[in-house]
């Protein structure tokens, strides 16, 4: 008989495929920044998709210079607030949180997310921060920011989402001065990235619950003679007799979706504050009407509608050239059918 050989079904990447701990994604790496201090991230909420007509400006593309239709994802990006700045020290075991400095006035709604400090001595915290800077103990400075979902009509919650965003730059002391200017104030997406640039989009994917091996890993259905008793979707074998245990590489039933995923080098086609120009009649499906600034991202992104989306300047940009896209038309056709 001929030897039957086929590649394994499904990728073993991201294993074990468990549910994410939180609907708020986390970044472990940030872009290298050697220039002036700048906030290296932002967050928004996924609205839905539409399409635009734009001039293809990709070099050597078959349709270069011609009008093409491009699917885009709409993300609503209201202003974020900086609640605190946090200093990190670094040693042979990695980086560690060293000290932090909180703003004088914090929104009361933030108290529904964390326990706000009551007896907080800002002067003592500032002295500890400056002493650490003088001693050269501070390696990185992050901003503790939070969103303002109460200003959205499509996201039915008021409790803000809290996250850390690194402040990039070459000089730590200049970064600290920049961070002090942000403390307690609002920041916009235009302080982080501009239209035409490339960004990494991170979100928690749509959760699909427990699913079998056919849907989860893409294994083949059993043939008629091998599926007696309605077992056509079962696995053929769990492995050999020896070793006498089931290896983790064997496709089995389990969690599908609700896992953090990052899509690299997604192009920001448009950033605008006029939400009425993008909202279709009747609003977006399962979201509603936009009221805040928004961005158009080329292609699709992870996660369902209303999911928190984190945006970071691309860290694998390569030789991409930043050009302002020439958008001729944005579809506002009703999505109601």
Number of C-alpha atoms within 10 A of each C-alpha: 3 4 5 5 6 6 5 13 15 14 11 14 7 10 9 11 14 14 17 15 11 11 18 18 18 15 14 4 9 16 15 13 13 10 10 13 20 17 23 23 25 27 28 25 25 27 26 21 21 21 19 20 17 19 18 19 16 13 10 8 10 9 13 13 14 12 16 14 15 17 15 23 19 27 27 27 27 25 20 22 23 26 23 22 26 22 22 18 17 14 9 5 6 8 14 14 14 18 17 19 24 23 15 11 10 17 13 9 13 19 13 12 13 11 8 14 10 6 6 12 11 14 10 11 15 15 12 16 21 15 13 18 16 11 8 12 16 25 17 22 26 23 27 20 26 23 25 21 22 15 15 20 14 23 19 11 12 15 17 21 17 18 19 19 22 20 23 23 21 13 14 18 17 13 21 23 11 17 22 18 11 20 22 20 16 15 18 15 21 11 12 15 22 18 19 19 21 25 24 21 23 24 27 26 21 16 15 11 11 12 15 18 21 19 12 19 19 14 19 15 16 16 11 10 7 13 14 10 6 10 14 17 16 18 18 14 9 13 13 10 8 7 8 8 10 13 11 10 14 16 22 17 16 15 18 20 21 23 22 22 17 17 14 17 20 21 22 24 23 20 20 16 14 13 15 15 12 21 20 19 14 12 20 24 16 13 17 18 20 25 18 18 19 24 23 24 25 21 16 15 24 20 23 18 20 18 20 23 23 23 20 24 24 22 15 13 16 8 6 12 12 13 13 14 17 15 17 12 11 17 15 17 16 14 14 10 4
